[in-house]
């Protein structure tokens, strides 16, 4: 199995106790990155003038900032509840300026925020069109971890990890296993694996195997190590897609070619570098 299919560029380690085999996988500690707790959509300047009350001067200024004749503005389509933008920005706000600069693309916003924060600190003044009135508001980005993978497992060809924050905030069913850092989310199914052969489609969540709920990576590994599936020729895998639709797949397990395998990011004893350690689990 190649880890390139999982987002890594080198072969998987063959021994869980061999850190030397993971030298090429050494990683820096998770970084903190600034992020805006909101989403944008494009709005044509014609609609902004007609439906939102944008002034001719603002439309002219934004048109001059548009690339390749796009003539678009940015409108806030969603604000994360209790995020740093909650209360500063509102759904439907049309962005006119960020830090004094006209912006028409998300990367323009990112560049303007970065430039202003380097000079003035955390808060950046935005000018937006709200309810046909031009208002100024101060916006502060959130500081979040890089949300990197710390631990994931391959179970019958399903690549499983806790739910990503970005996946949880995309919408869909609000259930305990779909919350950030919870549940068993799979975004990839290996071709030729039991999961692929018997019709499991990514993305989705693995919520139960046979009669056992699978609430986390740790819980699934507990079940595997306890022998809960030992001797089972067939496994009933209960999955849920991103729209909340449940499905039950009967998989014929193949522990020879598709053993349960885990990768964990851990710190080497010899220093501060982090590496990936591979381990196979006997079902």
N, C-alpha and C positions, 0 to 999 in steps of 0.2 A: 504494500500500500504506500502511495506517495502522499506526503503531507501537502504537496502543492495544491491538491484538490481541496484541502481544508484551509488554504490561505497561507501556507508555509512553502518554502522553496527547496527543502531538502528532504531526504528520506527519513522515515520514522526510525526511532531508536529501537534496537532489538532487545535491550535488557533494561529492566526498570531500575537496576542498581548501578548502571553505568552512566555516570554523568559525563564521562569523556565523550561518549557518543553524541552528546547534545551540545558540544561546543559551538557548532554553527548556529544553534538556536538561541544563543545568549541574547537577552533582551535588557533594555534599560527599564528601571522602575516606571510604573504607570505615570504618565504626565497629567498635569492639570491643564485644561484648555478652556478658554472663554467661549461661551455659546449663548445665542439669543433664544429665549424661550418663546419663540413665535415663528409662524410660517407666513410666506408671501405667495401671492399669485399676481400674474400680470393683468393689467387693465389698460385698455387702449386710451390714449389721450382724448380721443373723441368722446368715449363713454364717460371719462372723468369730467369733462366739461359739461356734457349733457345731463348726466345723472348725479354727479357729485358736487357740482358747482365750482369746479376749478376755474380760477381766473385766467384770462388770456395771458397775463405775464408769467404765471407759473407754468402754464402749458408750453409757452415759448421757451422758457428756461430748460424744462425737462426735454423738450424736443431737441434742443441743442446738445444735450448730453447723451442722446440715444445713439446707439451704434447701428450702422447699416440700414438706416431709415426705418427702424422698428416703431418709433413713436409710441412707446409704452411707458406706463408708470407702474410702481409697485404698490400693491394694496395688501394690508395685513389680513390674512384669511383665518388665522387661528392664533390664540394666545394661551399658553400653558397655564392652567390654574395653579396659583400659589408660586408661580415662577417669578423671576426678577422683573419681567416685563408686565406682569399682572398689575393693572392699575395705572401703568404708564402708557401702554398701548392698548387699543381696543380693536376688535374685529371690525373691518370696514375702513379703518384709517388708511388714507392714501398718503404715502411718504413723499414729501417734497424735498427736504434737506436733512442730512445727517452731519452734525458738526460743521454746519455752514456750507456743505457741499451738496449740490443736486445729485440725486442717485436714481438710477432706473433699473439696476440689476442687483441681485443679491451680493455679487462680489464687490460691487461699488459700496454697498453697506458695510461689508466686512472690512474693506480697505479704509473707509472713513472712520469706522469705530476704532480700528487699530491705531491710526494716526492720532486721533484725538486722545485716546487713553494714554498714549506715550507722553503726551504733553500735559494734559489736564488731570489725569487720574481716572477714576472709575466711571463717573457719570458723564454721559454725552447728550447734548441738546439735540433733539429731533424737532423738525417742523413738519406737521402733518395736517392733512385736510380731514376734519371730523365734523360730520353733520353740517356740511357746507360752510364751515368756519375754519380759518387757519389758526392752529394752536401750537404752542411749544410745550414739549414734555421732556423730562430727563429720563434717559434709559440707561440701565446698568446691565451688563451681561452676567450670566451665571458662570461660576467656576466649577467645572465638573471634571471628574476623572475621565480618562480616555475610554472607559467602558471596555477595556481589552479583555479577552478571554483568559481566565485563570485556570479553568478546569472544564474539560468536555470529554464525552465518551462516545464511542461508536458501538451501537447495539443493533445487531442484525442489519447493518448497513445504514442505520439512521445516525446522523451526526447530531448529537444532543448537547445542549448547554442551557443555563438559566436564561430566562427571557431578557432580551436586550431592552434598554430604556426606549430606544427609538422605535422598536416594534410595539411596545406597550402604549406609546403615545400616538401611534398611527391611527388608533381607533379600533373598533371591533368589540368583541365581548369583554366586559370588565369582570373577570373571574379571578379567584385566588391564584391560579397557576399562570395567568397572563400578566401579572404585575411585574414590574422591573425586578430582576434578580430572583424570580420565583419560577417554579414549574420546570418542565423539560421541553424546550423549544428546539425544533429541528429545521434547518434551512437547506440541508443537502441530503440526498439519498444516493449512495454509491451504486452505479450501474452494475447489474449482475448480482447484487446482494439479495438476501431473502426479502427485505422490505421493498426493493425495486421489482423483484419477480412477482410479488403478490399485490402490487398495485398501490403502495403507499406513495403519495405525492407530497412534495415539499412546496411551501412551508406549512408548519402546523405544530401542534403540541402532542406529545405522548402522555396521556393522562392515566392509563391503566394497562397492566399486562396480566392476563388471566383475571383473577379476583383481587389483585393487589394494586392499589393506587400508587402511581409513581409521581410523587409531589416534588421531587428534587433529584439532582444528580446523586447526592449522598444516599437517598432512599433507594434508588434503583440499584446502586452498587451494594447496599446492604442486602437486598433481595437476592442479587446474583451470588454474593459470597455465602449467604445462608443456604443456598441450594434450592431456593423456591421454584426454580424452573428446571431443576435437574430431572432428567428422564422424560421431559415433555417433548414429544415429537413435534407438536403444534403449539403455537403461542397465540392467544387472542389479544391482539394489540388494539386498544381503544385510542383513537386519535381525534383531534379537533382541528378544523382548518381555521383560517384567519377570520372567517365570517361566523364562527361558532357552531358550525355543522359537525355533529359527531359521526364517526365511522368506526366500524370494527373490522379489522383485517386478521385473517388467520394466516400466520406465517409458519413455514416449516424451517425451524432453526438449523443453522449449519455452523456448529462450533469449531469445525476443523478449518474451514476457509474463512469464516466470519466470526471469530471469537469476540467476546466483549472486550474492548480495549479502551483504556483511559489515558489521557495526556494531562499532566498537571504542571503548572508553572511553579517552580520552586527555586529557592536561593541556594547557590553552591556553598559548600562549607569553606572553601578556600577564599571567598571574597564576596563582593556585593552583587556580582552579576547574577541574573536570573536565567534559568534555562528550562526547557521542556523535558519532562521525564515520562517515558512510556511504560505502561503496565498492562499485561493481559490478565483477565479474570476468568477463572474456571467456573462454568455454569453448573 
